[in-house]
Amino acid sequence: MSQPRDLAALERELEQLKAQLPRHSLSPAMLARLEELEEEIAARQRAAEQAVPPPSERASS
C-alpha cells in the first residue's frame, strides 16, 4: 500500500470490494486485492491486540 490507512478504512474498502464481486469469473487482480486487504487487516488487528496489555497487567499499574 502506498499510504498508511487506518483499520476502519481498510475494512470499508474490503466490504466495498466484496459487494462488487461477480458471482462468477473473479478476475485475478480482484482476488489479489481481496487477499491483500484481508492480510493487512489481520496484521493490523494482531498488532492492535499486542499493543493493549491484558487486564491483569493494566490493574497492577
C-alpha positions as CSV (number, residue, x, y, z in Angstrom):
1,M,0.0,0.0,0.0
2,S,1.3,3.4,-0.8
3,Q,-0.1,5.3,2.1
4,P,-0.8,4.1,5.6
5,R,-4.5,3.9,6.3
6,D,-6.4,3.1,9.4
7,L,-8.1,-0.2,10.0
8,A,-11.6,1.1,9.5
9,A,-10.7,2.4,6.1
10,L,-9.3,-0.9,5.1
11,E,-12.3,-2.7,6.3
12,R,-14.6,-0.4,4.4
13,E,-12.6,-0.9,1.2
14,L,-12.8,-4.7,1.7
15,E,-16.6,-4.6,2.2
16,Q,-17.0,-2.4,-0.9
17,L,-14.8,-4.8,-2.9
18,K,-16.8,-7.8,-1.7
19,A,-20.1,-6.0,-2.7
20,Q,-18.7,-5.6,-6.3
21,L,-17.7,-9.3,-6.7
22,P,-19.3,-11.0,-9.6
23,R,-20.9,-14.3,-9.0
24,H,-18.6,-16.0,-11.5
25,S,-15.3,-15.3,-13.2
26,L,-13.5,-13.4,-10.4
27,S,-10.5,-11.6,-12.0
28,P,-7.0,-12.4,-10.7
29,A,-6.5,-8.7,-9.9
30,M,-9.6,-8.5,-7.8
31,L,-8.7,-11.8,-6.0
32,A,-5.2,-10.4,-5.3
33,R,-6.6,-7.2,-3.9
34,L,-9.1,-9.1,-1.6
35,E,-6.2,-11.2,-0.3
36,E,-4.0,-8.1,0.2
37,L,-6.8,-6.3,2.2
38,E,-7.6,-9.4,4.3
39,E,-3.9,-9.9,5.2
40,E,-3.4,-6.2,6.0
41,I,-6.5,-6.1,8.2
42,A,-5.4,-9.3,10.0
43,A,-1.9,-7.9,10.6
44,R,-3.2,-4.6,12.0
45,Q,-5.7,-6.4,14.3
46,R,-2.9,-8.6,15.6
47,A,-0.7,-5.5,16.2
48,A,-3.5,-3.8,18.0
49,E,-4.2,-6.8,20.2
50,Q,-0.5,-6.9,21.1
51,A,-0.4,-3.2,21.9
52,V,-3.1,-3.5,24.5
53,P,-1.8,-5.0,27.7
54,P,-4.0,-7.8,29.3
55,P,-6.4,-6.6,32.1
56,S,-4.2,-8.2,34.8
57,E,-1.2,-6.1,33.7
58,R,-3.3,-2.9,33.5
59,A,-4.7,-3.4,37.0
60,S,-1.2,-3.5,38.5
61,S,-0.2,-0.2,37.0
